[in-house]
Amino acid sequence: MASRPIGVSSSQSLEEKYLQPSLNVLRRLLREPVAPINFIEIPNETWRTFLVGLWHEEPEDAFEEHWCSMGHRDYEEITLNDWQSLKVALCVIMFAPPGYLKAGDFSVSGYKLRTSPYVAEQIDRLHALCMQFTSPLALLTDETMSAAFDIVPSYYRSSEFDDPDDDEYYNVEILSIDSFPVRYALAGLIHLHGLSMDIVYTGLRPIRRRLGAAIQHPLTVESLSDAFASRHSFSDWDLFTMQRSRVEWELFKDWKQAIAVLALIHPYKKGDIIKLKTGASLANHYVLVRPSLPETPLPLPPATLASVTMVSRPRDHVIDSLLANSAVEEHLSDIEFRVTTVKPAGKHAYSQILFGTLGDTKTKLCLKLYDERLFNIDDIDDYDDCFSHNPSNRLNDLITAVDLAKTEEAAYDRLAHLQGTLVPHFYGVHQYELPNGTKLWGSLMEFIDCPTLEHVDASKWSEEVQIDFVHRMRHALKALRYAGIRHGDEQARNILCPSIARQGSEAPGIVIIDFGHSEFWLSDEDGAPPEYYIPCYCPHFQPLLIEAGIDAKLVSEHWEPLDDFEF
């Protein structure tokens, strides 16, 4: 018989020797708010047998038949909160008399297992219990060796098993007590399966340092009323604290829900006067993002340059002068933006689009407001996702208005040589005040009165015109990539199609908009280490052409591969 594991006394019960220590470790790794992990002995069995699982009931209620029935692949449908109310079996462990099992009793070849008739009878019983409680795992041990079984959704046969192509096969592993002591085997088996269920953390020591020994970060606000008094934007909340305080994160969500209701009560409407705050440009408040690879946009190939600059729209320098004065003369009164049209954007859009005029000018402009009140935070990474044992991994996809504004400003700065041709003229990011006093960041840009690609029916074009449009869209993509920019939101709604006077062609022009989600191949911000986004090959705008009605074969034949500079 193998030597007894350290810390195990022959006078201890099976519960004290194996079950309680194993489950104590697992309980510390269990994620909240999952139901407690417990064990209970199954009565009237030849060999002592225990059921391990998640449940809240008292022990006498554990065998009532309302266990959650599922196979391994169903776990993707279960959220973390669901696990607190489900009653789930994890493992059935059967203890044979010490020394009863012999390595020679188990002959495993591929998917086939052969054993002695009496052991096979107990394995049959073990399998039946697993099926009764829908337990995915089973462990048979005599304290000198163990056999681990993967039961559900496989079907067991005690004598021999069909080939692996059959759905009915059995997965068994023989564990040496020297390498896999019983406590280690039991805890490890359940922990490994718990990872697939996303109910346990990945490891004990580093996690407990963070969750137990780390300094507890105090709330930055005590209540929702305090949040209303001191919080006006996402940036007013401390991400570091929210990552480490569930109460702070819940306060943020309650605050966000409340301001969203207020935004819907007072929607944007025609005739609104929105004030551009003087001296409140983005550059006056934040360090701007400036991509550094390539240092300057690469010179475009002649054919691409000719294609994307085919039509040039004049810039309004009166607007430039008005904004330049407002940026330095803080004593000047705010500039009024009069809303003439509100473009429907939906309540979960990251920006609200308004058309109107600025000050006493007559030029119609487009104002893109980053209204966090209407941002969608439902898809933010779960506070308890599989990486949440490291607080720094939480909530990193929480997008702020400042994030979008800085990204959009950086993209238009990078594409300054293409403003008025491939992209709209950009007049900067400024702070605006709504009629109710709410202050938002917004981008002011050229207004182009035309449909988007999603409203274009290219199937009516001739083959020659379709080919020409494919070529011009490909040149547009090349111009972006030569500038080191990946658009990041390649949708038909982000491609404007203005009419162009071009002999022999009925196809529209191409103007690309909405760079709030774009990525730069290398960006260096606020002295932080630069981030490199690999300019990987992907379809980009190519599928949009097919959706617009251009023949797929033509798109494939005339869409040139990326050249070396684009990579």
C-alpha positions as CSV (number, residue, x, y, z in Angstrom):
1,M,0.0,0.0,0.0
2,A,1.3,3.5,-0.8
3,S,2.3,5.7,2.1
4,R,-0.5,7.7,3.7
5,P,-0.6,11.4,2.5
6,I,0.8,14.0,4.9
7,G,-1.8,15.3,7.3
8,V,-4.1,12.2,6.9
9,S,-4.7,10.2,10.1
10,S,-5.9,6.6,10.0
11,S,-8.3,7.4,12.8
12,Q,-10.1,10.2,10.8
13,S,-13.3,9.6,9.0
14,L,-13.5,9.8,5.2
15,E,-15.3,13.1,5.6
16,E,-12.5,14.5,7.7
17,K,-9.7,13.1,5.7
18,Y,-10.9,13.9,2.2
19,L,-14.2,15.6,1.6
20,Q,-14.0,18.5,4.1
21,P,-10.4,19.5,3.2
22,S,-11.0,19.3,-0.5
23,L,-14.2,21.3,-0.4
24,N,-12.7,23.9,1.9
25,V,-10.2,24.7,-0.8
26,L,-12.9,24.8,-3.5
27,R,-15.1,27.1,-1.4
28,R,-12.4,29.7,-1.3
29,L,-12.2,29.5,-5.1
30,L,-15.9,29.7,-5.7
31,R,-17.1,32.9,-7.3
32,E,-19.9,34.9,-5.8
33,P,-22.9,34.6,-5.9
34,V,-22.7,30.8,-6.8
35,A,-24.6,28.5,-4.4
36,P,-22.4,26.8,-1.7
37,I,-20.6,23.7,-2.5
38,N,-21.7,20.8,-0.2
39,F,-21.5,17.1,0.2
40,I,-23.8,14.5,1.5
41,E,-23.6,10.7,1.9
42,I,-25.9,8.6,-0.3
43,P,-27.5,6.0,2.0
44,N,-27.8,2.3,1.5
45,E,-24.8,1.8,-0.8
46,T,-22.5,-1.2,-0.7
47,W,-19.5,1.1,-0.5
48,R,-19.6,4.5,1.1
49,T,-20.7,7.0,-1.5
50,F,-21.0,10.7,-1.4
51,L,-22.6,13.3,-3.6
52,V,-20.8,16.7,-4.1
53,G,-22.7,19.6,-5.6
54,L,-24.1,23.1,-5.4
55,W,-27.2,23.5,-3.3
56,H,-28.8,25.6,-0.5
57,E,-31.2,23.1,0.9
58,E,-30.8,21.3,4.2
59,P,-29.1,17.8,3.9
60,E,-32.4,15.9,4.3
61,D,-33.7,17.7,1.2
62,A,-30.7,17.0,-1.0
63,F,-32.2,13.9,-2.6
64,E,-35.4,15.4,-3.8
65,E,-35.6,15.1,-7.5
66,H,-35.2,18.6,-8.7
67,W,-31.6,18.6,-9.9
68,C,-30.6,20.8,-12.8
69,S,-30.2,18.5,-15.8
70,M,-27.6,19.6,-18.3
71,G,-24.7,18.4,-20.4
72,H,-21.3,20.0,-20.5
73,R,-22.2,22.2,-23.5
74,D,-25.2,23.7,-21.9
75,Y,-23.1,25.8,-19.4
76,E,-22.8,28.6,-21.9
77,E,-26.5,29.4,-21.5
78,I,-26.1,29.8,-17.7
79,T,-25.1,33.2,-16.2
80,L,-23.2,33.6,-13.0
81,N,-26.3,34.8,-11.1
82,D,-28.2,31.7,-12.3
83,W,-25.8,29.4,-10.4
84,Q,-27.0,30.8,-7.0
85,S,-30.5,29.3,-7.5
86,L,-29.7,26.1,-9.4
87,K,-29.2,22.7,-7.7
88,V,-26.3,21.1,-9.5
89,A,-24.5,17.8,-8.9
90,L,-20.7,18.0,-9.6
91,C,-19.3,14.6,-8.6
92,V,-20.2,11.3,-7.1
93,I,-17.3,9.8,-5.1
94,M,-17.3,6.1,-4.1
95,F,-14.9,4.7,-1.5
96,A,-14.0,1.1,-1.8
97,P,-12.4,-0.7,1.1
98,P,-8.7,0.3,1.5
99,G,-6.5,-1.8,-0.8
100,Y,-9.5,-3.4,-2.5
101,L,-8.7,-2.0,-6.0
102,K,-5.7,-3.3,-7.9
103,A,-4.1,-1.6,-10.9
104,G,-4.6,-4.9,-12.8
105,D,-8.4,-4.6,-12.3
106,F,-8.5,-1.8,-14.8
107,S,-7.4,-2.4,-18.4
108,V,-7.9,0.8,-20.5
109,S,-7.3,0.7,-24.2
110,G,-8.4,3.8,-26.1
111,Y,-12.1,4.1,-25.3
112,K,-12.4,0.5,-23.9
113,L,-12.3,-0.4,-20.2
114,R,-12.3,-3.9,-18.8
115,T,-12.4,-4.8,-15.1
116,S,-13.3,-7.6,-12.7
117,P,-17.0,-8.4,-12.5
118,Y,-17.5,-7.2,-8.9
119,V,-15.7,-3.9,-9.5
120,A,-17.7,-3.5,-12.8
121,E,-20.9,-4.0,-10.7
122,Q,-19.9,-1.1,-8.5
123,I,-19.0,1.1,-11.4
124,D,-22.4,0.3,-12.9
125,R,-23.9,1.6,-9.7
126,L,-21.6,4.7,-9.7
127,H,-22.8,5.4,-13.3
128,A,-26.4,5.0,-12.3
129,L,-26.1,7.5,-9.5
130,C,-24.4,10.0,-11.8
131,M,-27.3,9.6,-14.2
132,Q,-29.8,10.0,-11.4
133,F,-28.3,13.3,-10.2
134,T,-27.0,14.3,-13.6
135,S,-23.5,14.5,-12.2
136,P,-20.8,15.0,-14.9
137,L,-18.0,13.4,-12.9
138,A,-17.4,10.3,-10.7
139,L,-14.4,9.2,-8.6
140,L,-13.8,5.6,-7.5
141,T,-11.0,5.2,-4.9
142,D,-9.8,2.8,-2.2
143,E,-7.3,5.4,-0.8
144,T,-4.4,3.6,-2.6
145,M,-5.5,4.3,-6.2
146,S,-8.3,6.1,-7.9
147,A,-10.3,6.0,-11.2
148,A,-11.8,9.3,-12.5
149,F,-14.8,9.0,-14.8
150,D,-16.3,11.5,-17.2
151,I,-20.0,10.4,-17.1
152,V,-22.3,13.0,-18.7
153,P,-23.2,13.2,-21.5
154,S,-21.4,9.9,-22.3
155,Y,-23.1,6.6,-21.6
156,Y,-21.3,3.9,-19.7
157,R,-21.1,0.2,-20.4
158,S,-19.2,-1.9,-17.8
159,S,-17.7,-4.5,-20.0
160,E,-16.4,-2.8,-23.1
161,F,-17.1,0.3,-25.1
162,D,-17.8,1.1,-28.7
163,D,-15.4,2.9,-30.9
164,P,-14.9,6.7,-30.4
165,D,-17.0,7.5,-33.5
166,D,-20.0,6.3,-31.5
167,D,-21.8,8.8,-29.3
168,E,-21.8,6.2,-26.5
169,Y,-18.3,6.0,-25.1
170,Y,-16.6,6.4,-21.8
171,N,-13.8,8.5,-20.6
172,V,-11.8,7.1,-17.7
173,E,-8.4,7.9,-16.2
174,I,-6.5,5.8,-13.6
175,L,-4.8,7.9,-11.0
176,S,-1.8,6.9,-9.0
177,I,-2.1,7.9,-5.3
178,D,1.5,9.0,-5.3
179,S,0.9,11.6,-8.1
180,F,-2.8,12.2,-7.3
181,P,-3.7,11.9,-3.6
182,V,-7.4,11.5,-3.1
183,R,-7.9,15.1,-1.8
184,Y,-5.9,16.5,-4.7
185,A,-7.8,14.3,-7.2
186,L,-11.2,15.2,-5.9
187,A,-10.5,19.0,-5.6
188,G,-8.7,19.1,-8.9
189,L,-11.4,17.1,-10.8
190,I,-14.2,19.5,-9.6
191,H,-12.1,22.6,-10.0
192,L,-11.2,21.7,-13.6
193,H,-14.9,21.1,-14.4
194,G,-15.8,24.3,-12.5
195,L,-13.6,26.3,-14.9
196,S,-15.7,25.1,-17.8
197,M,-18.8,26.2,-15.9
198,D,-17.2,29.6,-15.1
199,I,-18.0,29.3,-11.4
200,V,-14.5,29.1,-9.9
201,Y,-11.4,31.2,-10.0
202,T,-8.3,29.9,-11.8
203,G,-6.0,29.6,-8.8
204,L,-5.8,30.1,-5.1
205,R,-2.7,32.0,-4.0
206,P,-2.6,35.1,-6.2
207,I,-6.4,35.4,-6.0
208,R,-6.6,35.4,-2.3
209,R,-3.8,38.0,-2.0
210,R,-5.9,40.3,-4.1
211,L,-9.3,39.6,-2.6
212,G,-8.3,39.0,1.0
213,A,-5.0,40.7,1.8
214,A,-5.3,43.7,-0.5
215,I,-6.3,47.1,0.9
216,Q,-10.0,47.6,0.7
217,H,-10.7,50.7,-1.4
218,P,-13.3,53.1,0.1
219,L,-16.3,54.3,-1.9
220,T,-15.8,57.7,-3.6
221,V,-19.5,58.4,-3.2
222,E,-21.8,57.2,-0.4
223,S,-25.2,57.2,-2.1
224,L,-27.0,57.8,-5.3
225,S,-27.9,61.4,-4.2
226,D,-24.2,62.0,-3.6
227,A,-23.5,60.7,-7.1
228,F,-26.0,63.2,-8.6
229,A,-24.4,66.0,-6.7
230,S,-20.8,65.3,-7.8
231,R,-20.9,63.2,-10.9
232,H,-21.7,64.7,-14.3
233,S,-19.9,62.3,-16.7
234,F,-18.3,58.9,-16.8
235,S,-14.9,60.5,-16.4
236,D,-16.0,61.8,-13.0
237,W,-16.0,58.2,-11.7
238,D,-12.8,56.6,-10.6
239,L,-12.3,53.4,-12.7
240,F,-9.7,52.1,-10.3
241,T,-12.2,52.2,-7.5
242,M,-15.1,50.7,-9.5
243,Q,-12.8,47.8,-10.5
244,R,-12.3,47.0,-6.9
245,S,-15.6,47.9,-5.3
246,R,-18.7,46.2,-6.4
247,V,-20.8,48.7,-4.4
248,E,-19.2,51.6,-6.3
249,W,-19.9,49.8,-9.7
250,E,-23.5,49.2,-8.7
251,L,-23.9,52.9,-7.7
252,F,-22.5,53.8,-11.1
253,K,-25.0,51.7,-12.9
254,D,-27.9,53.1,-10.9
255,W,-26.6,56.6,-11.6
256,K,-26.3,55.8,-15.4
257,Q,-29.9,54.4,-15.5
258,A,-31.2,57.6,-13.8
259,I,-29.5,60.0,-16.1
260,A,-30.7,58.0,-19.1
261,V,-34.3,58.5,-18.0
262,L,-33.7,62.2,-17.7
263,A,-32.2,62.3,-21.2
264,L,-35.2,60.6,-22.7
265,I,-37.6,63.0,-20.9
266,H,-35.9,65.9,-22.6
267,P,-34.9,64.7,-26.1
268,Y,-33.1,66.7,-28.7
269,K,-35.5,68.7,-31.0
270,K,-35.5,71.1,-33.8
271,G,-35.1,74.7,-32.6
272,D,-32.9,73.8,-29.6
273,I,-30.1,76.3,-28.8
274,I,-26.9,74.5,-27.8
275,K,-24.1,76.6,-26.5
276,L,-20.5,76.0,-27.6
277,K,-18.4,76.8,-24.5
278,T,-15.7,79.3,-25.3
279,G,-12.2,78.2,-24.2
280,A,-13.4,74.6,-23.8
281,S,-11.8,72.8,-26.6
282,L,-10.6,69.2,-26.0
283,A,-7.0,70.3,-26.3
284,N,-7.5,72.7,-23.4
285,H,-8.5,69.8,-21.1
286,Y,-6.7,66.7,-22.3
287,V,-3.5,65.5,-23.9
288,L,-4.4,64.6,-27.5
289,V,-3.7,61.3,-29.1
290,R,-1.1,61.5,-31.7
291,P,-0.2,58.2,-33.6
292,S,3.5,57.8,-34.3
293,L,3.6,55.1,-36.9
294,P,4.2,56.0,-39.6
295,E,5.5,59.4,-38.5
296,T,3.6,61.1,-41.3
297,P,1.0,59.5,-43.6
298,L,2.8,57.6,-46.4
299,P,2.6,59.3,-49.8
300,L,-0.3,57.8,-51.7
301,P,0.2,56.0,-55.0
302,P,-0.8,58.4,-57.8
303,A,-3.9,56.3,-58.8
304,T,-5.2,56.3,-55.2
305,L,-4.5,60.0,-54.7
306,A,-6.4,60.8,-57.9
307,S,-9.3,58.6,-56.9
308,V,-9.9,59.8,-53.4
309,T,-9.4,63.5,-54.3
310,M,-11.5,63.4,-57.4
311,V,-14.0,65.9,-55.9
312,S,-12.9,68.6,-53.5
313,R,-15.3,70.5,-51.2
314,P,-14.3,74.0,-49.9
315,R,-13.6,74.6,-46.2
316,D,-15.5,77.4,-44.4
317,H,-12.7,79.6,-43.0
318,V,-15.2,81.8,-41.3
319,I,-16.0,78.9,-39.0
320,D,-12.3,78.4,-38.4
321,S,-11.9,82.0,-37.4
322,L,-14.9,82.0,-35.1
323,L,-13.7,78.9,-33.3
324,A,-10.1,80.1,-33.1
325,N,-11.2,83.3,-31.3
326,S,-13.4,81.4,-28.9
327,A,-10.5,79.1,-28.0
328,V,-8.3,81.9,-26.7
329,E,-10.8,84.6,-25.7
330,E,-12.5,83.0,-22.7
331,H,-14.2,86.3,-21.8
332,L,-16.3,86.1,-25.0
333,S,-19.8,84.8,-24.7
334,D,-20.6,81.2,-25.7
335,I,-21.4,80.6,-29.3
336,E,-24.9,79.4,-30.1
337,F,-25.5,76.3,-32.3
338,R,-29.1,76.4,-33.6
339,V,-30.5,72.9,-34.3
340,T,-32.4,72.7,-37.6
341,T,-32.5,68.9,-37.9
342,V,-32.2,66.0,-35.5
343,K,-31.0,62.8,-37.1
344,P,-32.6,59.7,-35.4
345,A,-29.8,57.7,-33.6
346,G,-31.5,55.4,-31.2
347,K,-31.3,55.5,-27.4
348,H,-28.2,53.2,-27.2
349,A,-26.1,55.1,-29.8
350,Y,-22.7,56.4,-28.9
351,S,-23.4,59.7,-30.5
352,Q,-26.3,62.0,-31.3
353,I,-26.3,63.7,-34.7
354,L,-27.6,67.3,-35.0
355,F,-27.6,69.6,-38.1
356,G,-27.6,73.3,-37.7
357,T,-25.7,76.6,-37.9
358,L,-23.1,78.2,-35.6
359,G,-23.3,81.8,-34.5
360,D,-24.3,84.3,-37.2
361,T,-22.9,82.1,-40.0
362,K,-25.1,80.5,-42.6
363,T,-23.1,77.4,-43.2
364,K,-25.0,74.3,-42.3
365,L,-22.8,72.1,-40.0
366,C,-23.0,68.6,-38.4
367,L,-22.6,68.4,-34.6
368,K,-21.9,65.0,-33.2
369,L,-22.5,64.9,-29.5
370,Y,-21.0,62.1,-27.4
371,D,-24.0,61.8,-24.9
372,E,-23.0,59.3,-22.3
373,R,-26.5,59.4,-20.8
374,L,-27.6,57.3,-23.8
375,F,-24.5,55.0,-24.0
376,N,-25.2,51.3,-23.8
377,I,-23.4,49.7,-20.8
378,D,-25.4,46.4,-20.9
379,D,-22.6,44.7,-22.8
380,I,-19.8,45.8,-20.5
381,D,-17.6,42.8,-19.3
382,D,-19.3,41.1,-16.4
383,Y,-17.9,42.2,-13.1
384,D,-17.4,38.5,-12.3
385,D,-16.1,37.2,-15.6
386,C,-13.4,34.6,-15.8
387,F,-10.6,37.2,-15.6
388,S,-12.1,39.2,-12.7
389,H,-9.7,37.7,-10.2
390,N,-7.4,40.5,-11.3
391,P,-9.4,43.7,-10.7
392,S,-7.4,45.5,-13.4
393,N,-9.1,43.3,-16.0
394,R,-12.6,44.5,-15.0
395,L,-14.6,47.1,-16.9
396,N,-11.9,48.0,-19.4
397,D,-14.4,48.1,-22.2
398,L,-16.4,50.9,-20.5
399,I,-16.3,53.5,-23.2
400,T,-16.3,57.2,-22.2
401,A,-17.2,60.3,-24.2
402,V,-13.6,61.4,-23.8
403,D,-12.3,58.1,-25.3
404,L,-14.5,58.6,-28.4
405,A,-13.7,62.3,-28.7
406,K,-10.0,61.9,-28.5
407,T,-10.0,59.0,-31.0
408,E,-12.1,60.9,-33.5
409,E,-10.0,64.0,-33.2
410,A,-6.8,62.0,-33.7
411,A,-8.2,60.3,-36.8
412,Y,-9.2,63.5,-38.4
413,D,-5.9,65.1,-37.6
414,R,-4.2,62.1,-39.2
415,L,-6.4,62.5,-42.2
416,A,-6.0,66.3,-42.5
417,H,-4.7,66.0,-46.0
418,L,-7.9,64.2,-47.1
419,Q,-10.4,66.5,-45.4
420,G,-12.9,67.9,-47.9
421,T,-12.3,64.9,-50.2
422,L,-12.4,61.4,-48.7
423,V,-13.5,62.6,-45.2
424,P,-15.5,65.6,-44.1
425,H,-13.9,68.9,-43.0
426,F,-13.4,68.7,-39.3
427,Y,-13.7,71.8,-37.0
428,G,-12.6,70.2,-33.8
429,V,-13.9,68.8,-30.5
430,H,-15.5,71.3,-28.1
431,Q,-17.6,71.3,-25.0
432,Y,-21.3,72.1,-25.5
433,E,-24.1,73.0,-23.0
434,L,-27.6,71.7,-23.6
435,P,-30.7,73.8,-22.8
436,N,-31.1,72.0,-19.5
437,G,-27.5,72.7,-18.5
438,T,-26.0,69.3,-19.3
439,K,-22.4,69.6,-20.7
440,L,-21.2,67.2,-23.4
441,W,-18.2,66.8,-25.7
442,G,-19.0,67.1,-29.4
443,S,-17.3,67.0,-32.8
444,L,-18.2,69.8,-35.2
445,M,-17.8,68.9,-38.9
446,E,-18.9,69.6,-42.4
447,F,-22.4,68.8,-43.3
448,I,-22.8,66.7,-46.5
449,D,-26.4,66.4,-47.7
450,C,-26.5,62.9,-49.3
451,P,-27.6,59.3,-48.6
452,T,-25.4,56.7,-47.1
453,L,-24.4,53.5,-48.8
454,E,-27.1,51.6,-47.0
455,H,-29.7,53.5,-49.1
456,V,-27.9,53.0,-52.4
457,D,-29.1,50.3,-54.9
458,A,-26.0,49.5,-56.9
459,S,-27.7,46.6,-58.6
460,K,-29.2,49.1,-61.1
461,W,-25.7,50.2,-62.2
462,S,-24.0,48.9,-65.3
463,E,-21.1,46.5,-64.9
464,E,-18.6,49.2,-65.8
465,V,-20.0,51.6,-63.2
466,Q,-20.0,48.8,-60.5
467,I,-16.3,48.0,-61.3
468,D,-15.5,51.7,-61.1
469,F,-17.1,52.0,-57.7
470,V,-15.2,48.9,-56.4
471,H,-11.9,50.4,-57.5
472,R,-12.7,53.7,-55.8
473,M,-13.7,52.0,-52.6
474,R,-10.5,50.0,-52.7
475,H,-8.5,53.2,-53.1
476,A,-10.4,54.7,-50.1
477,L,-9.4,51.8,-47.9
478,K,-5.8,52.2,-49.2
479,A,-5.7,55.8,-48.2
480,L,-6.8,55.0,-44.7
481,R,-4.2,52.2,-44.3
482,Y,-1.4,54.4,-45.7
483,A,-2.3,56.8,-42.9
484,G,-2.0,54.0,-40.3
485,I,-5.7,53.9,-39.5
486,R,-8.1,51.0,-39.2
487,H,-11.7,52.4,-39.2
488,G,-13.1,49.9,-36.7
489,D,-16.7,50.4,-37.6
490,E,-17.0,49.4,-41.2
491,Q,-20.8,49.8,-41.7
492,A,-22.7,51.1,-44.7
493,R,-24.1,53.9,-42.6
494,N,-20.6,55.3,-42.3
495,I,-20.1,55.7,-46.0
496,L,-21.7,58.8,-47.5
497,C,-22.5,58.8,-51.2
498,P,-22.7,62.3,-52.5
499,S,-23.6,63.0,-56.1
500,I,-20.7,63.7,-58.4
501,A,-20.7,65.3,-61.8
502,R,-18.7,62.7,-63.7
503,Q,-19.2,62.0,-67.4
504,G,-20.2,58.5,-68.2
505,S,-20.8,57.5,-64.5
506,E,-23.9,57.3,-62.5
507,A,-22.1,56.1,-59.3
508,P,-21.9,58.5,-56.4
509,G,-18.8,59.7,-54.6
510,I,-17.3,58.2,-51.4
511,V,-16.9,60.0,-48.1
512,I,-16.1,58.0,-45.0
513,I,-17.3,59.2,-41.6
514,D,-17.4,58.1,-37.9
515,F,-13.9,57.5,-36.6
516,G,-14.8,57.2,-33.0
517,H,-13.9,53.5,-32.8
518,S,-10.9,53.6,-35.1
519,E,-7.5,52.1,-34.2
520,F,-4.0,53.4,-35.0
521,W,-1.2,51.1,-35.8
522,L,1.0,52.7,-33.1
523,S,-0.3,55.3,-30.6
524,D,1.5,56.9,-27.7
525,E,-0.8,58.7,-25.2
526,D,0.1,60.6,-22.0
527,G,3.5,59.1,-21.9
528,A,2.1,55.5,-21.7
529,P,3.9,52.7,-23.6
530,P,2.8,52.6,-27.2
531,E,0.2,50.1,-28.3
532,Y,0.6,48.4,-31.6
533,Y,-2.5,47.2,-33.5
534,I,-1.5,44.6,-36.1
535,P,-3.0,45.8,-39.4
536,C,-4.3,42.3,-40.2
537,Y,-6.0,41.4,-43.4
538,C,-9.8,41.4,-43.2
539,P,-12.6,42.2,-45.6
540,H,-13.0,45.8,-44.4
541,F,-15.5,47.6,-46.7
542,Q,-15.6,44.8,-49.3
543,P,-18.7,43.0,-48.0
544,L,-20.6,46.3,-48.0
545,L,-20.3,46.5,-51.7
546,I,-22.0,43.2,-52.1
547,E,-24.8,44.2,-49.7
548,A,-25.3,47.4,-51.8
549,G,-26.1,45.2,-54.8
550,I,-22.7,45.0,-56.7
551,D,-22.1,41.6,-58.2
552,A,-20.0,39.5,-55.8
553,K,-17.9,38.1,-58.6
554,L,-17.0,41.6,-59.7
555,V,-16.1,42.6,-56.2
556,S,-13.8,39.6,-55.8
557,E,-12.1,40.1,-59.2
558,H,-11.5,43.8,-58.8
559,W,-10.7,44.2,-55.1
560,E,-6.9,44.3,-55.1
561,P,-5.0,42.5,-52.3
562,L,-3.3,44.6,-49.7
563,D,0.1,45.8,-50.7
564,D,3.3,45.8,-48.5
565,F,2.8,49.4,-47.3
566,E,-0.8,48.6,-46.2
567,F,0.5,45.8,-44.0
